[in-house]
């Protein structure tokens, strides 16, 4: 069944994370890297490029990519073939688990078929890096079933043999993906159903007897070893820090009540995608997902309903002697918990592959639900229709994974206003333009890419990847000044990204070589060393040419002469912002304010810097500064933009939209700020009105 569902996958190419993690990763392609795989984090290849990368430890998955490449070559085909075969094996193990949970042959077939054909699993099989999920589930299922064999073994040697095998499976599962940590409680849950009943029949000690729990000790050894290796490889961390921006995870900075709603919303979304996979997508970001603001959000209602239904069904099943149902419901919750965003914010809010492990127990429940079904004409017809529908949806989705161009185009097609989709498709067009030799076609591709990337930035100014891609697009189009501007913003947000720094320096050299104003300005400064206006003009020109460090050097050199000049302190602060020295920039803004406390633009700029830093007390101070700016300039649009962002951060999206609407009303028709405010308000939930 699973082989048929994914037969059209094998002609696809590497896509998305499969490119940096597998195709272009030196740990996979270069010799003598086996040890490196086990002593470094999953994304260590990008540690200089993305210092805020996801901290993951998946040596088993990386070893699998390397082994397949060594045997099958560097094409995508062998990697995708292994994914497909692993999914088929997992489907068989799901059927086996169903049998051990009380199902008959028909129930086992249904469970395996449901797991094999669920369209929400398509991302796991089509994306080569989905191997991590495939291996994690293989390890979890193997560990559970091997644990059962150890319990039923009739000899001491048999017990030892099966427990060693189960321990290896536990270690492999945890070394494949982080969520497989729940293999330990999953084994306990399964044991609670199966072992309890077996011991009761043999009148041996009860399941919950302290000595009975000693049989779980052997699974803690490989789990502890994996955590130790993980701690070493991640530089003294067990897990990643929280997600950085709402573009990454919409729960970032959400107040507790909205965080709670978001967790229920997310739970409901996974169930909706399981039963109604009309839209499947590689990226769920701002404007794809709007964080719930009240309990009447449809996904929150579905999440609450499913949760209550599972509790009721579990209690009733337990009381009626069908304790397998109760344990399976618990299994869904336990295996989903690490990715639920309850205890720590992960680097995504919603992603389809996360559901691969919990859906093991969903599929087994589906199998058990047909135990008493009479497999006659109507039932067979319904089953055939469901299989056909799921298989067809898988085939359609598989075709979208042909390459990055088709994948990101399909993402944009279903989520045309989502910030992530805009960036992915825009960057794909930039890459495509580099491969075409037709100047007219290249120009069209770059024009469309710039439009999409501008839209992404209008929604989220802090979206570094979009800033970087837009700078690259402008460079390829020969527009060097805007290229420099966006590359500088990207470098300011995430400093020292090697490709960005290299391109930034290249653009700066070209602009400097053709500039006719820098040399005369330097002569003016030399002739008038005490004239601050010439020094400020020179600093601005240096920044305009991308020579930020040179600009800072001039500011430091002339600091004693002009430290009491307001404009000088402002330029100092702005330059420090460009160099990502935010704390120092804030200090200089405060120095400027001490000279002129009633300058609205200055108040807003400082407020936005405090908003971005978010140290203790920063948001309150930012609100105070923005309110003072509003009292001084009640018709200044950027004041309301600043207040809107603070309010949105606190979870009051309706008030944030109202403030953005005020900013829109105060902005000139057709202006850039009006268009950006309109898009940002829409991202926060404003209904389209044709403006902007």
C-alpha positions in Angstrom: 0.0 0.0 0.0 2.7 2.5 1.0 4.8 1.6 -2.0 1.8 2.3 -4.3 1.0 5.6 -2.6 4.6 6.9 -3.2 5.5 5.2 -6.5 5.8 8.6 -8.2 8.2 10.0 -5.6 11.3 8.3 -7.0 11.7 10.7 -9.9 11.9 13.7 -7.6 15.0 15.7 -6.8 16.4 16.9 -3.5 14.2 19.6 -2.0 14.1 22.1 0.8 16.3 21.0 3.8 17.4 18.0 1.9 19.8 20.2 -0.1 21.9 21.7 2.7 21.6 18.7 5.1 22.2 15.8 2.6 23.2 16.9 -0.9 25.7 19.7 0.0 26.7 18.6 3.5 30.4 17.8 3.8 29.6 15.4 6.7 27.7 13.4 4.1 29.9 13.9 1.0 33.5 14.2 2.4 35.7 11.3 3.7 36.5 10.7 7.3 33.3 12.3 8.7 31.8 9.4 10.7 33.2 10.7 14.0 32.2 14.3 13.2 28.6 13.2 12.7 28.5 11.8 16.3 30.2 14.8 17.9 28.5 17.8 16.3 25.0 19.1 16.0 22.7 18.4 13.0 23.2 21.9 11.5 26.8 22.4 12.4 27.7 23.0 8.8 25.8 26.3 9.0 27.1 27.4 12.4 28.9 30.4 10.9 26.1 31.2 8.5 23.2 30.9 11.0 24.4 31.3 14.6 20.7 31.1 15.7 20.3 27.7 14.0 18.1 24.9 15.4 20.1 22.9 17.9 19.4 19.3 16.9 21.3 16.1 17.5 20.5 13.4 14.9 23.6 11.3 14.3 21.7 8.1 13.3 19.8 10.1 10.6 23.0 11.7 9.3 24.8 8.3 9.3 21.9 6.9 7.3 22.2 9.7 4.7 26.0 9.1 4.5 25.7 5.3 4.2 23.0 5.5 1.4 25.2 8.0 -0.5 28.2 5.8 -0.2 26.4 2.8 -1.6 23.9 4.4 -4.0 25.7 7.5 -5.2 24.9 11.2 -4.9 21.5 11.2 -6.7 18.2 11.7 -4.9 16.8 8.4 -6.1 18.4 6.0 -3.6 17.7 8.3 -0.7 14.0 8.6 -1.6 13.8 4.8 -2.3 15.1 4.2 1.3 12.5 6.6 2.6 9.7 4.8 0.8 10.9 1.4 2.0 11.2 2.6 5.6 7.7 3.9 5.4 6.5 0.5 4.2 8.3 -1.2 7.0 6.8 1.2 9.6 3.3 0.5 8.2 3.9 -3.3 8.7 5.0 -2.7 12.3 1.9 -0.6 12.9 -0.2 -3.5 11.7 1.8 -5.8 14.1 1.3 -3.4 17.0 -2.5 -3.4 16.3 -2.5 -7.2 16.6 -0.8 -7.0 19.9 -3.3 -4.4 21.1 -6.2 -6.8 20.6 -6.9 -6.4 16.9 -7.6 -9.2 14.4 -6.3 -9.6 10.9 -8.8 -7.1 9.4 -8.0 -4.5 12.1 -4.3 -4.9 11.6 -4.7 -4.5 7.8 -6.8 -1.3 8.4 -4.3 0.1 10.8 -1.3 -0.5 8.5 -3.2 0.8 5.5 -4.3 4.0 7.2 -0.8 4.7 8.4 0.6 4.0 4.9 -1.8 6.2 3.0 -2.4 9.2 5.3 -1.6 12.2 3.0 -0.2 14.2 6.0 2.8 11.8 5.9 3.8 12.8 2.4 6.3 15.4 3.6 8.2 12.7 5.6 8.6 10.5 2.5 9.2 13.1 -0.2 11.7 15.2 1.8 15.0 13.2 2.2 15.4 14.7 5.7 12.1 13.1 6.6 14.4 10.1 7.2 14.8 11.4 10.8 11.1 10.8 11.4 11.0 7.5 9.6 14.0 6.1 11.6 12.5 7.5 14.9 9.2 5.7 14.4 11.0 2.6 13.3 13.0 2.7 16.5 10.0 3.4 18.7 7.9 0.6 17.2 10.8 -1.8 17.3 11.6 -1.0 20.9 7.9 -1.5 22.0 7.6 -4.8 20.2 11.0 -6.1 21.3 10.2 -5.2 24.9 7.1 -7.4 24.6 9.2 -10.3 23.4 11.6 -9.8 26.4 8.6 -10.1 28.8 7.4 -13.3 27.2 10.8 -15.0 26.8 10.9 -18.3 28.6 14.6 -18.4 29.2 17.1 -16.0 30.9 19.1 -15.9 27.7 16.0 -15.0 25.7 15.2 -12.1 28.1 18.7 -10.8 27.7 18.7 -11.1 24.0 15.5 -9.3 23.5 16.3 -6.5 26.0 19.6 -5.8 24.3 17.8 -5.6 20.9 15.2 -3.2 22.5 17.9 -1.1 24.0 19.6 -0.7 20.6 16.2 0.3 19.2 15.7 2.9 21.9 19.2 4.4 21.2 18.6 4.5 17.5 15.2 6.1 17.9 16.5 8.9 20.1 19.5 9.4 17.8 17.2 9.9 14.9 15.0 12.6 16.2 14.4 14.5 19.5 10.7 13.5 19.8 11.7 9.9 20.1 12.7 10.6 23.7 9.1 9.6 24.4 10.0 6.0 23.5 10.5 5.3 27.2 7.0 6.4 28.4 5.6 4.7 25.2 7.1 1.4 26.3 5.7 1.8 29.8 2.3 2.5 28.3 2.3 -0.5 26.1 3.6 -2.6 28.9 0.8 -1.4 31.1 -1.7 -2.8 28.7 -0.1 -6.0 27.7 2.1 -7.0 30.7 -0.6 -6.2 33.3 -3.1 -8.5 31.7 -0.4 -11.3 31.2 0.8 -11.1 34.8 -2.8 -11.0 36.1 -3.6 -14.3 34.2 -0.5 -15.9 35.7 -1.2 -14.6 39.2 2.2 -13.0 39.4 3.0 -9.7 41.1 0.9 -6.7 40.0 2.0 -4.4 37.2 2.5 -1.4 39.5 4.6 -3.3 42.0 8.0 -1.5 42.5 10.0 -4.6 41.6 8.0 -5.0 38.4 9.3 -1.6 37.2 12.9 -2.9 37.4 12.2 -4.4 33.9 12.3 -0.9 32.5 15.8 -0.1 33.8 17.5 -1.3 30.6 15.8 1.2 28.4 17.1 4.1 30.6 20.7 3.2 29.8 20.6 3.9 26.1 18.4 6.9 26.7 21.0 8.3 29.2 23.8 7.6 26.8 22.1 9.5 24.0 21.4 12.5 26.3 25.1 12.5 27.3 26.3 12.5 23.7 23.7 15.2 22.9 24.9 17.4 25.7 28.4 17.2 24.5 27.6 17.8 20.8 25.3 20.8 21.6 28.0 22.5 23.6 26.4 22.1 27.0 22.7 22.2 26.0 20.0 19.5 26.1 17.6 21.4 23.8 17.4 24.4 21.6 16.5 27.9 22.9 13.1 29.3 22.1 12.2 30.4 18.6 13.3 33.9 17.9 10.5 35.6 16.0 6.8 35.1 15.2 7.8 34.3 11.6 9.4 31.1 13.0 6.7 30.4 15.6 3.6 32.5 16.1 3.6 31.7 19.9 6.8 33.8 20.4 6.0 36.5 23.1 2.4 35.5 23.3 0.8 36.1 26.7 0.0 33.0 28.7 -3.7 32.9 27.9 -3.0 33.2 24.1 -0.3 30.6 24.4 -2.8 28.2 25.9 -5.3 28.9 23.1 -2.5 28.4 20.6 -1.6 25.0 22.0 -5.2 23.9 21.7 -5.4 25.5 18.2 -2.3 23.5 17.1 -3.7 20.3 18.4 -6.9 20.8 16.5 -5.0 21.7 13.3 -3.2 18.3 13.3 -6.5 16.5 13.6 -8.0 18.5 10.8 -5.1 17.8 8.5 -5.3 14.1 9.3 -8.9 13.8 8.2 -9.1 16.7 5.7 -5.7 17.1 3.9 -7.1 19.4 1.3 -4.1 21.7 1.6 -0.6 20.3 2.3 2.3 22.7 2.5 6.0 22.9 3.4 5.7 26.2 5.3 3.1 27.4 7.8 4.0 31.0 8.8 2.4 34.4 9.3 -0.7 34.8 7.2 -1.0 31.0 6.9 -1.6 30.7 10.6 -3.1 33.4 12.7 -2.7 32.8 16.4 -6.1 32.3 18.1 -7.4 35.3 20.0 -10.5 33.7 21.6 -11.9 30.3 22.5 -14.3 30.4 19.5 -11.5 29.9 17.0 -12.6 26.9 14.9 -9.3 25.0 15.4 -9.4 25.7 19.2 -13.0 24.3 19.3 -11.9 21.2 17.4 -8.8 20.8 19.6 -11.0 21.0 22.8 -13.6 18.7 21.3 -11.0 16.0 20.4 -9.3 16.3 23.8 -12.6 15.9 25.7 -13.7 13.1 23.3 -10.4 11.2 24.0 -10.8 11.5 27.7 -14.5 10.3 27.6 -13.7 7.4 25.3 -10.7 6.4 27.4 -12.7 6.4 30.6 -15.6 4.5 29.1 -13.3 2.0 27.3 -11.4 1.4 30.6 -14.6 0.8 32.5 -15.8 -1.7 29.9 -12.5 -3.6 29.9 -11.1 -2.2 26.6 -8.0 -0.7 28.2 -6.1 -0.9 25.0 -8.1 2.1 23.8 -7.2 4.1 26.9 -3.5 3.3 26.5 -3.6 4.2 22.8 -5.1 7.6 23.5 -2.4 8.2 26.1 0.1 7.1 23.5 -1.0 9.9 21.1 -0.7 12.5 23.8 2.7 11.3 25.1 4.4 11.1 21.7 3.0 14.5 20.6 3.9 16.3 23.9 7.5 17.2 23.0 6.4 19.1 19.9 3.2 20.6 21.3 4.9 23.9 22.3 3.6 23.4 25.9 6.9 23.2 27.7 9.3 24.8 25.3 8.8 26.7 22.0 10.2 24.7 19.2 11.4 26.3 15.9 8.1 25.7 14.2 4.5 26.1 15.2 2.9 23.7 12.7 4.7 21.3 10.4 3.2 18.1 8.9 6.0 15.7 9.7 5.6 16.2 13.4 2.4 14.2 13.3 4.2 11.1 11.9 5.0 9.5 15.3 1.6 10.3 17.1 -0.3 9.0 14.1 1.1 5.5 14.8 -1.4 5.3 17.7 -4.1 7.1 15.6 -3.8 4.4 13.0 -4.0 1.6 15.5 -7.1 3.1 17.0 -8.6 3.3 13.5 -7.8 -0.4 13.1 -9.5 -1.3 16.4 -12.5 0.7 15.5 -13.5 -1.8 12.8 -13.2 -4.9 14.9 -16.9 -5.6 14.9 -17.5 -4.4 11.3 -19.0 -6.9 8.9 -16.8 -6.7 5.7 -19.6 -6.9 3.2 -20.5 -4.8 0.1 -21.1 -1.4 1.6 -18.2 -1.6 4.0 -15.8 -2.7 1.3 -17.0 0.0 -1.0 -16.5 2.7 1.6 -13.0 1.3 2.4 -12.0 1.2 -1.3 -13.2 4.8 -1.8 -11.2 6.0 1.2 -8.1 4.2 0.0 -8.5 5.7 -3.5 -9.0 9.2 -2.1 -5.9 9.0 0.2 -3.7 7.5 -2.6 -4.8 10.1 -5.1 -4.0 12.9 -2.6 -0.6 11.4 -2.0 0.2 11.2 -5.7 -0.9 14.9 -6.2 1.3 16.0 -3.4 4.2 13.8 -4.5 4.3 15.6 -7.8 4.7 19.0 -6.1 8.0 17.7 -4.6 9.6 17.3 -8.0 12.2 20.1 -7.2 12.4 23.3 -5.2 10.8 25.3 -8.0 7.7 23.2 -8.1 7.6 22.8 -4.3 7.8 26.5 -3.5 5.5 27.5 -6.4 2.8 25.1 -4.9 3.4 26.6 -1.5 2.9 30.1 -2.8 -0.2 29.0 -4.8 -2.1 27.9 -1.7 -0.7 30.6 0.7 -0.2 33.7 -1.5 0.0 36.1 1.5 2.1 34.0 3.9 5.4 35.5 4.7 7.3 32.2 4.5 5.7 31.2 1.1 6.5 34.7 -0.3 10.1 34.3 0.7 10.5 30.7 -0.5 9.0 31.3 -3.9 10.8 34.7 -4.3 14.2 33.1 -3.5 13.4 30.2 -5.8 12.8 32.8 -8.6 16.1 34.5 -7.8 18.0 31.1 -8.0 16.2 30.3 -11.3 17.2 33.7 -12.8 20.8 32.8 -12.2 20.4 29.7 -14.5 18.8 31.4 -17.4 20.8 33.0 -20.2 17.9 35.0 -21.7 18.2 38.6 -20.4 14.5 39.4 -20.8 13.5 36.2 -19.0 16.0 36.9 -16.2 14.6 40.5 -15.8 11.1 39.2 -15.5 12.0 36.6 -12.9 14.0 39.1 -10.8 11.1 41.6 -11.0 8.6 39.1 -9.8 11.1 37.9 -7.1 11.6 41.4 -5.8 7.9 42.0 -5.6 7.3 38.8 -3.5 10.2 39.5 -1.2 9.1 43.1 -0.6 5.7 41.7 0.4 7.4 39.3 2.9 9.4 42.2 4.4 6.4 44.4 4.6 4.7 41.7 6.8 7.8 41.1 8.9 10.7 43.6 8.8 12.7 41.2 10.9 12.6 38.4 8.4 16.4 38.2 7.8 16.2 35.6 5.0 13.8 37.7 3.0 16.1 40.8 3.4 19.1 38.7 2.3 17.2 37.3 -0.7 15.9 40.7 -1.7 19.5 42.2 -1.6 20.7 39.4 -3.8 17.8 40.0 -6.3 18.7 43.7 -6.5 22.3 42.8 -7.0 21.5 40.5 -9.9 19.3 43.2 -11.4 22.2 45.7 -11.3 20.5 47.9 -8.7 23.4 48.2 -6.3 22.1 50.9 -3.8 19.0 49.0 -2.8 21.0 45.8 -2.8 23.4 47.3 -0.3 20.5 48.6 1.8 18.9 45.2 2.2 22.1 43.3 2.6 23.1 45.7 5.4 19.8 45.1 7.2 20.3 41.3 6.9 23.9 41.6 8.2 22.6 43.9 11.0 20.0 41.3 12.1 22.2 38.2 11.8 25.9 39.3 11.6 28.7 37.4 10.0 26.7 35.3 7.6 29.5 34.4 5.2 27.6 34.7 1.8 25.9 37.9 3.0 29.2 39.5 4.1 31.0 38.4 0.9 28.3 39.9 -1.3 28.0 43.0 0.9 31.7 43.7 0.5 31.5 43.1 -3.2 28.7 45.6 -3.6 30.4 48.1 -1.4 33.6 47.9 -3.4 31.7 48.5 -6.7 29.8 51.5 -5.3 32.9 53.0 -3.7 34.9 52.6 -6.9 32.2 54.6 -8.9 31.4 57.1 -6.2 32.3 60.8 -6.9 31.3 62.3 -3.6 33.4 60.5 -1.0 36.8 62.0 -1.8 35.5 65.7 -1.9 33.8 65.1 1.5 37.0 63.8 3.0 38.8 67.0 1.8 36.1 69.2 3.3 36.4 67.4 6.6 40.2 67.9 6.5 39.7 71.6 5.7 37.1 72.1 8.4 37.8 69.7 11.3 35.5 71.4 13.7 32.5 71.6 11.4 30.1 68.9 12.6 28.0 69.0 9.4 30.8 67.8 7.2 31.7 65.0 9.7 28.0 63.9 9.7 27.9 64.0 5.9 31.0 61.9 5.7 29.6 59.3 8.2 26.4 59.1 6.2 28.3 58.6 3.0 30.4 55.9 4.4 27.3 54.1 5.6 25.7 54.6 2.3 28.6 52.8 0.6 28.5 49.9 3.1 31.6 51.1 4.9 30.1 50.8 8.4 33.3 50.1 10.3 35.0 53.1 8.7 32.0 55.2 9.7 32.3 53.9 13.3 36.0 54.7 13.3 35.3 58.3 12.3 32.6 58.6 15.0 35.0 57.2 17.7 37.8 59.5 16.5 35.8 62.7 16.6 33.6 61.7 19.6 35.3 64.1 22.1 34.7 67.1 19.8 31.1 66.5 19.1 29.7 64.5 22.0 27.4 67.3 23.0 25.9 67.7 19.5 22.4 66.1 19.2 22.8 65.1 15.5 26.2 63.5 16.2 24.8 61.3 18.9 21.9 60.2 16.6 24.3 59.3 13.8 26.5 57.4 16.3 23.4 55.5 17.4 22.3 54.7 13.9 25.7 53.4 12.9 25.8 51.2 16.0 22.4 49.8 15.0 23.8 48.9 11.5 26.7 47.1 13.3 24.2 45.2 15.5 25.6 46.9 18.6 22.1 47.5 19.9 22.9 48.1 23.6 25.5 50.7 22.7 23.0 52.3 20.3 20.4 52.6 23.0 22.9 54.3 25.3 23.6 56.9 22.6 19.9 57.4 21.9 19.4 58.2 25.6 22.3 60.6 25.4 20.6 62.3 22.5 17.3 62.5 24.4 19.0 64.1 27.3 19.9 67.0 24.9 16.4 67.2 23.3 13.6 65.4 25.1 10.8 66.6 22.8 11.8 65.1 19.5 9.1 62.6 18.4 11.2 60.8 15.8 14.0 60.3 18.3 11.5 58.9 20.9 10.0 56.5 18.3 13.4 55.2 17.1 14.5 54.5 20.7 11.2 52.9 21.5 11.5 50.5 18.6 15.0 49.6 19.6 13.8 48.8 23.1 11.0 46.8 21.6 13.4 44.7 19.6 15.8 44.1 22.6 13.0 43.2 25.1 15.1 43.2 28.3 13.2 43.4 31.5 11.3 46.7 31.6 12.1 47.5 27.9 8.5 47.1 26.7 7.1 49.4 29.4 9.7 52.0 28.6 9.0 51.7 24.9 5.3 52.2 25.5 6.1 55.3 27.6 8.3 56.8 24.9 5.8 56.1 22.1 3.0 57.7 24.2 5.1 60.8 24.8 5.8 60.9 21.0 2.1 60.7 20.3 1.4 63.6 22.6 4.0 65.7 20.8 3.0 64.5 17.3 -0.5 63.1 17.3 -0.6 62.8 13.5 2.8 61.0 13.1 2.1 57.6 11.5 5.2 55.8 12.8 4.1 56.5 16.3 1.0 54.4 15.8 3.1 51.7 14.1 5.3 51.5 17.1 2.4 51.3 19.6 0.6 48.7 17.4 3.6 46.4 17.5 3.9 46.6 21.3 0.1 45.9 21.6 0.3 43.0 19.2 3.2 41.5 21.2 1.0 41.6 24.3 -1.7 39.6 22.4 -4.3 42.3 21.8 -4.5 42.0 18.0 -7.8 43.9 17.7 -6.2 47.0 19.3 -3.1 46.5 17.2 -5.2 46.5 14.0 -7.0 49.7 15.2 -3.7 51.4 15.7 -2.4 50.3 12.3 -5.6 51.7 10.8 -4.8 55.1 12.4 -1.3 54.8 10.9 -2.8 54.0 7.5 -5.2 57.0 7.7 -2.3 59.3 8.5 0.0 58.0 5.7 -0.1 59.7 2.2 -2.1 57.7 -0.4 0.2 55.4 -2.4 3.1 55.8 0.0 5.4 53.0 1.0 4.5 53.3 4.7 0.8 53.1 3.8 1.3 49.9 1.8 3.4 48.3 4.5 1.0 49.3 7.3 -1.9 47.8 5.2 0.0 44.5 4.8 1.0 44.3 8.5 -2.5 45.0 9.6 -3.8 42.2 7.3 -1.3 39.9 8.9 -2.7 40.7 12.3 -6.3 40.0 11.2 -7.6 43.1 9.5 -10.2 42.4 6.8 -9.2 43.4 3.3 -10.8 46.7 2.2 -9.0 47.3 -1.1 -6.6 49.9 0.4 -2.9 50.0 -0.3 
